[in-house]
Amino acid sequence: MIPTMILFGAVLGRWWRLTLVAGTIGWPVLLLLADIPMSPQGLAEAAALGLANTLAGVLVHQAVLKLVRIVRSRRHAIVQPQ
């Protein structure tokens, strides 16, 4: 189930603030919908894990986005020299 949240963050990482909030709230909700009994402390831990896993995916997305921007800017500089 952890890869689900990482993939969620990686796919929607462009809108990282909203994605992190959704991952933090969504993971405990998914666990509750799966009828997994949880204490209030367990819900808080699930929210923290949802945030951490979503953050990992968002960081991957942002790193790829930065890499693409660097490659594009270098290619543009090569095509149109100053």
N, CA, C and O atoms as a GROMACS GRO file, in nm:
protein
  328
    1MET      N    1   0.081  -0.120   0.000
    1MET     CA    2   0.000   0.000   0.000
    1MET      C    3   0.086   0.127   0.000
    1MET      O    4   0.042   0.231  -0.047
    2ILE      N    5   0.208   0.118   0.052
    2ILE     CA    6   0.295   0.235   0.054
    2ILE      C    7   0.324   0.285  -0.088
    2ILE      O    8   0.320   0.406  -0.110
    3PRO      N    9   0.355   0.197  -0.184
    3PRO     CA   10   0.379   0.247  -0.320
    3PRO      C   11   0.261   0.325  -0.378
    3PRO      O   12   0.279   0.409  -0.466
    4THR      N   13   0.141   0.298  -0.330
    4THR     CA   14   0.024   0.372  -0.378
    4THR      C   15   0.039   0.520  -0.346
    4THR      O   16   0.012   0.605  -0.432
    5MET      N   17   0.080   0.551  -0.225
    5MET     CA   18   0.094   0.691  -0.187
    5MET      C   19   0.215   0.756  -0.255
    5MET      O   20   0.210   0.874  -0.290
    6ILE      N   21   0.320   0.680  -0.275
    6ILE     CA   22   0.436   0.734  -0.346
    6ILE      C   23   0.397   0.764  -0.491
    6ILE      O   24   0.433   0.870  -0.544
    7LEU      N   25   0.324   0.674  -0.554
    7LEU     CA   26   0.277   0.696  -0.691
    7LEU      C   27   0.182   0.815  -0.697
    7LEU      O   28   0.188   0.896  -0.791
    8PHE      N   29   0.094   0.826  -0.598
    8PHE     CA   30   0.002   0.939  -0.590
    8PHE      C   31   0.080   1.070  -0.588
    8PHE      O   32   0.047   1.164  -0.661
    9GLY      N   33   0.183   1.077  -0.505
    9GLY     CA   34   0.266   1.197  -0.499
    9GLY      C   35   0.344   1.222  -0.626
    9GLY      O   36   0.360   1.336  -0.669
   10ALA      N   37   0.392   1.114  -0.688
   10ALA     CA   38   0.471   1.129  -0.810
   10ALA      C   39   0.384   1.178  -0.927
   10ALA      O   40   0.430   1.257  -1.009
   11VAL      N   41   0.262   1.130  -0.933
   11VAL     CA   42   0.174   1.169  -1.044
   11VAL      C   43   0.121   1.311  -1.026
   11VAL      O   44   0.114   1.388  -1.122
   12LEU      N   45   0.084   1.346  -0.903
   12LEU     CA   46   0.023   1.477  -0.879
   12LEU      C   47   0.118   1.577  -0.814
   12LEU      O   48   0.074   1.677  -0.758
   13GLY      N   49   0.247   1.551  -0.822
   13GLY     CA   50   0.345   1.633  -0.754
   13GLY      C   51   0.358   1.774  -0.806
   13GLY      O   52   0.418   1.859  -0.740
   14ARG      N   53   0.303   1.803  -0.920
   14ARG     CA   54   0.306   1.939  -0.975
   14ARG      C   55   0.233   2.034  -0.881
   14ARG      O   56   0.275   2.148  -0.862
   15TRP      N   57   0.122   1.986  -0.823
   15TRP     CA   58   0.043   2.063  -0.728
   15TRP      C   59   0.074   2.010  -0.588
   15TRP      O   60  -0.012   1.953  -0.521
   16TRP      N   61   0.198   2.031  -0.545
   16TRP     CA   62   0.252   1.963  -0.429
   16TRP      C   63   0.180   1.997  -0.299
   16TRP      O   64   0.164   1.909  -0.215
   17ARG      N   65   0.136   2.118  -0.280
   17ARG     CA   66   0.067   2.153  -0.154
   17ARG      C   67  -0.063   2.074  -0.140
   17ARG      O   68  -0.089   2.011  -0.037
   18LEU      N   69  -0.143   2.079  -0.243
   18LEU     CA   70  -0.270   2.007  -0.241
   18LEU      C   71  -0.248   1.856  -0.230
   18LEU      O   72  -0.321   1.786  -0.160
   19THR      N   73  -0.147   1.807  -0.300
   19THR     CA   74  -0.117   1.664  -0.297
   19THR      C   75  -0.075   1.618  -0.158
   19THR      O   76  -0.116   1.512  -0.113
   20LEU      N   77   0.006   1.698  -0.089
   20LEU     CA   78   0.048   1.661   0.046
   20LEU      C   79  -0.069   1.660   0.144
   20LEU      O   80  -0.079   1.572   0.229
   21VAL      N   81  -0.157   1.759   0.131
   21VAL     CA   82  -0.275   1.763   0.218
   21VAL      C   83  -0.365   1.643   0.189
   21VAL      O   84  -0.414   1.577   0.281
   22ALA      N   85  -0.386   1.615   0.061
   22ALA     CA   86  -0.472   1.501   0.023
   22ALA      C   87  -0.412   1.369   0.070
   22ALA      O   88  -0.485   1.281   0.116
   23GLY      N   89  -0.281   1.354   0.059
   23GLY     CA   90  -0.217   1.231   0.105
   23GLY      C   91  -0.224   1.214   0.255
   23GLY      O   92  -0.242   1.103   0.306
   24THR      N   93  -0.209   1.326   0.327
   24THR     CA   94  -0.215   1.321   0.473
   24THR      C   95  -0.355   1.284   0.522
   24THR      O   96  -0.369   1.209   0.618
   25ILE      N   97  -0.456   1.336   0.457
   25ILE     CA   98  -0.593   1.305   0.496
   25ILE      C   99  -0.640   1.174   0.434
   25ILE      O  100  -0.711   1.096   0.497
   26GLY      N  101  -0.600   1.152   0.311
   26GLY     CA  102  -0.651   1.036   0.236
   26GLY      C  103  -0.607   0.901   0.288
   26GLY      O  104  -0.685   0.807   0.287
   27TRP      N  105  -0.483   0.890   0.334
   27TRP     CA  106  -0.433   0.760   0.380
   27TRP      C  107  -0.511   0.707   0.500
   27TRP      O  108  -0.554   0.592   0.497
   28PRO      N  109  -0.531   0.786   0.606
   28PRO     CA  110  -0.612   0.735   0.718
   28PRO      C  111  -0.756   0.705   0.676
   28PRO      O  112  -0.817   0.609   0.724
   29VAL      N  113  -0.810   0.786   0.586
   29VAL     CA  114  -0.947   0.762   0.540
   29VAL      C  115  -0.954   0.628   0.466
   29VAL      O  116  -1.048   0.551   0.485
   30LEU      N  117  -0.856   0.600   0.381
   30LEU     CA  118  -0.854   0.472   0.311
   30LEU      C  119  -0.845   0.355   0.409
   30LEU      O  120  -0.910   0.252   0.390
   31LEU      N  121  -0.764   0.370   0.512
   31LEU     CA  122  -0.752   0.264   0.612
   31LEU      C  123  -0.883   0.244   0.687
   31LEU      O  124  -0.922   0.130   0.716
   32LEU      N  125  -0.952   0.352   0.718
   32LEU     CA  126  -1.082   0.341   0.786
   32LEU      C  127  -1.186   0.277   0.694
   32LEU      O  128  -1.268   0.197   0.739
   33LEU      N  129  -1.183   0.313   0.566
   33LEU     CA  130  -1.277   0.253   0.470
   33LEU      C  131  -1.250   0.104   0.450
   33LEU      O  132  -1.340   0.030   0.412
   34ALA      N  133  -1.128   0.062   0.475
   34ALA     CA  134  -1.094  -0.080   0.463
   34ALA      C  135  -1.127  -0.156   0.591
   34ALA      O  136  -1.089  -0.272   0.606
   35ASP      N  137  -1.198  -0.092   0.682
   35ASP     CA  138  -1.242  -0.150   0.809
   35ASP      C  139  -1.125  -0.196   0.896
   35ASP      O  140  -1.133  -0.299   0.962
   36ILE      N  141  -1.018  -0.121   0.895
   36ILE     CA  142  -0.904  -0.149   0.981
   36ILE      C  143  -0.925  -0.071   1.110
   36ILE      O  144  -0.928   0.052   1.108
   37PRO      N  145  -0.940  -0.142   1.222
   37PRO     CA  146  -0.964  -0.070   1.348
   37PRO      C  147  -0.840   0.011   1.388
   37PRO      O  148  -0.728  -0.040   1.386
   38MET      N  149  -0.863   0.137   1.425
   38MET     CA  150  -0.752   0.225   1.459
   38MET      C  151  -0.787   0.311   1.579
   38MET      O  152  -0.900   0.357   1.594
   39SER      N  153  -0.689   0.330   1.665
   39SER     CA  154  -0.703   0.423   1.776
   39SER      C  155  -0.675   0.564   1.724
   39SER      O  156  -0.625   0.580   1.613
   40PRO      N  157  -0.706   0.666   1.803
   40PRO     CA  158  -0.672   0.803   1.760
   40PRO      C  159  -0.521   0.820   1.734
   40PRO      O  160  -0.481   0.891   1.642
   41GLN      N  161  -0.439   0.755   1.816
   41GLN     CA  162  -0.295   0.761   1.794
   41GLN      C  163  -0.259   0.691   1.662
   41GLN      O  164  -0.173   0.738   1.588
   42GLY      N  165  -0.326   0.580   1.635
   42GLY     CA  166  -0.302   0.508   1.509
   42GLY      C  167  -0.340   0.592   1.388
   42GLY      O  168  -0.273   0.587   1.285
   43LEU      N  169  -0.447   0.670   1.400
   43LEU     CA  170  -0.487   0.759   1.291
   43LEU      C  171  -0.382   0.869   1.268
   43LEU      O  172  -0.351   0.904   1.155
   44ALA      N  173  -0.329   0.922   1.378
   44ALA     CA  174  -0.226   1.024   1.366
   44ALA      C  175  -0.100   0.966   1.301
   44ALA      O  176  -0.037   1.030   1.217
   45GLU      N  177  -0.064   0.844   1.340
   45GLU     CA  178   0.053   0.780   1.279
   45GLU      C  179   0.028   0.750   1.132
   45GLU      O  180   0.118   0.766   1.049
   46ALA      N  181  -0.092   0.708   1.099
   46ALA     CA  182  -0.126   0.682   0.960
   46ALA      C  183  -0.119   0.810   0.878
   46ALA      O  184  -0.073   0.809   0.764
   47ALA      N  185  -0.165   0.921   0.936
   47ALA     CA  186  -0.158   1.049   0.866
   47ALA      C  187  -0.012   1.089   0.842
   47ALA      O  188   0.022   1.139   0.736
   48ALA      N  189   0.072   1.067   0.942
   48ALA     CA  190   0.215   1.100   0.927
   48ALA      C  191   0.280   1.013   0.820
   48ALA      O  192   0.361   1.062   0.741
   49LEU      N  193   0.246   0.885   0.817
   49LEU     CA  194   0.301   0.797   0.714
   49LEU      C  195   0.248   0.833   0.576
   49LEU      O  196   0.322   0.828   0.477
   50GLY      N  197   0.121   0.869   0.569
   50GLY     CA  198   0.066   0.914   0.442
   50GLY      C  199   0.138   1.039   0.390
   50GLY      O  200   0.166   1.050   0.271
   51LEU      N  201   0.166   1.131   0.482
   51LEU     CA  202   0.240   1.251   0.444
   51LEU      C  203   0.381   1.216   0.396
   51LEU      O  204   0.426   1.266   0.293
   52ALA      N  205   0.450   1.131   0.471
   52ALA     CA  206   0.588   1.096   0.436
   52ALA      C  207   0.596   1.025   0.301
   52ALA      O  208   0.683   1.056   0.219
   53ASN      N  209   0.507   0.932   0.277
   53ASN     CA  210   0.511   0.858   0.151
   53ASN      C  211   0.470   0.945   0.033
   53ASN      O  212   0.527   0.935  -0.076
   54THR      N  213   0.371   1.031   0.054
   54THR     CA  214   0.331   1.123  -0.052
   54THR      C  215   0.444   1.222  -0.081
   54THR      O  216   0.469   1.256  -0.196
   55LEU      N  217   0.511   1.268   0.024
   55LEU     CA  218   0.624   1.358   0.007
   55LEU      C  219   0.734   1.294  -0.076
   55LEU      O  220   0.796   1.361  -0.158
   56ALA      N  221   0.759   1.167  -0.055
   56ALA     CA  222   0.861   1.098  -0.134
   56ALA      C  223   0.825   1.103  -0.283
   56ALA      O  224   0.912   1.130  -0.366
   57GLY      N  225   0.700   1.079  -0.315
   57GLY     CA  226   0.657   1.086  -0.454
   57GLY      C  227   0.664   1.227  -0.511
   57GLY      O  228   0.703   1.246  -0.626
   58VAL      N  229   0.625   1.325  -0.430
   58VAL     CA  230   0.631   1.465  -0.474
   58VAL      C  231   0.776   1.505  -0.502
   58VAL      O  232   0.803   1.575  -0.600
   59LEU      N  233   0.868   1.462  -0.417
   59LEU     CA  234   1.009   1.494  -0.438
   59LEU      C  235   1.062   1.433  -0.567
   59LEU      O  236   1.142   1.495  -0.638
   60VAL      N  237   1.019   1.313  -0.598
   60VAL     CA  238   1.057   1.250  -0.725
   60VAL      C  239   1.003   1.333  -0.841
   60VAL      O  240   1.076   1.362  -0.937
   61HIS      N  241   0.877   1.370  -0.832
   61HIS     CA  242   0.815   1.450  -0.939
   61HIS      C  243   0.890   1.582  -0.958
   61HIS      O  244   0.922   1.621  -1.070
   62GLN      N  245   0.917   1.651  -0.847
   62GLN     CA  246   0.984   1.780  -0.855
   62GLN      C  247   1.126   1.768  -0.910
   62GLN      O  248   1.172   1.855  -0.984
   63ALA      N  249   1.195   1.659  -0.874
   63ALA     CA  250   1.330   1.638  -0.925
   63ALA      C  251   1.328   1.615  -1.076
   63ALA      O  252   1.412   1.669  -1.148
   64VAL      N  253   1.234   1.535  -1.123
   64VAL     CA  254   1.222   1.510  -1.268
   64VAL      C  255   1.185   1.640  -1.339
   64VAL      O  256   1.238   1.669  -1.447
   65LEU      N  257   1.095   1.717  -1.281
   65LEU     CA  258   1.054   1.844  -1.340
   65LEU      C  259   1.173   1.939  -1.352
   65LEU      O  260   1.190   2.005  -1.454
   66LYS      N  261   1.255   1.947  -1.247
   66LYS     CA  262   1.372   2.034  -1.251
   66LYS      C  263   1.472   1.986  -1.356
   66LYS      O  264   1.530   2.067  -1.429
   67LEU      N  265   1.491   1.855  -1.365
   67LEU     CA  266   1.581   1.798  -1.466
   67LEU      C  267   1.534   1.832  -1.607
   67LEU      O  268   1.615   1.869  -1.692
   68VAL      N  269   1.406   1.818  -1.631
   68VAL     CA  270   1.351   1.850  -1.764
   68VAL      C  271   1.373   1.997  -1.796
   68VAL      O  272   1.408   2.031  -1.909
   69ARG      N  273   1.353   2.084  -1.698
   69ARG     CA  274   1.373   2.227  -1.722
   69ARG      C  275   1.519   2.259  -1.752
   69ARG      O  276   1.548   2.342  -1.838
   70ILE      N  277   1.611   2.193  -1.683
   70ILE     CA  278   1.754   2.215  -1.709
   70ILE      C  279   1.789   2.169  -1.850
   70ILE      O  280   1.859   2.239  -1.923
   71VAL      N  281   1.742   2.051  -1.888
   71VAL     CA  282   1.771   1.999  -2.022
   71VAL      C  283   1.713   2.090  -2.129
   71VAL      O  284   1.778   2.118  -2.229
   72ARG      N  285   1.592   2.137  -2.109
   72ARG     CA  286   1.530   2.227  -2.207
   72ARG      C  287   1.607   2.357  -2.220
   72ARG      O  288   1.628   2.407  -2.330
   73SER      N  289   1.650   2.413  -2.107
   73SER     CA  290   1.721   2.541  -2.114
   73SER      C  291   1.857   2.524  -2.181
   73SER      O  292   1.902   2.612  -2.255
   74ARG      N  293   1.923   2.412  -2.156
   74ARG     CA  294   2.053   2.388  -2.222
   74ARG      C  295   2.034   2.365  -2.370
   74ARG      O  296   2.114   2.414  -2.451
   75ARG      N  297   1.932   2.292  -2.407
   75ARG     CA  298   1.906   2.267  -2.548
   75ARG      C  299   1.872   2.397  -2.618
   75ARG      O  300   1.914   2.420  -2.732
   76HIS      N  301   1.796   2.481  -2.552
   76HIS     CA  302   1.760   2.611  -2.610
   76HIS      C  303   1.885   2.697  -2.628
   76HIS      O  304   1.898   2.768  -2.728
   77ALA      N  305   1.976   2.692  -2.532
   77ALA     CA  306   2.100   2.770  -2.541
   77ALA      C  307   2.189   2.718  -2.655
   77ALA      O  308   2.259   2.796  -2.720
   78ILE      N  309   2.186   2.589  -2.680
   78ILE     CA  310   2.266   2.532  -2.788
   78ILE      C  311   2.208   2.567  -2.923
   78ILE      O  312   2.282   2.596  -3.017
   79VAL      N  313   2.076   2.565  -2.934
   79VAL     CA  314   2.010   2.594  -3.061
   79VAL      C  315   2.026   2.740  -3.099
   79VAL      O  316   2.046   2.771  -3.216
   80GLN      N  317   2.016   2.830  -3.002
   80GLN     CA  318   2.026   2.973  -3.029
   80GLN      C  319   2.143   3.032  -2.952
   80GLN      O  320   2.124   3.086  -2.843
   81PRO      N  321   2.263   3.022  -3.006
   81PRO     CA  322   2.379   3.076  -2.934
   81PRO      C  323   2.372   3.229  -2.925
   81PRO      O  324   2.308   3.295  -3.007
   82GLN      N  325   2.440   3.282  -2.824
   82GLN     CA  326   2.434   3.427  -2.801
   82GLN      C  327   2.536   3.499  -2.878
   82GLN      O  328   2.544   3.622  -2.870
   0.00000   0.00000   0.00000
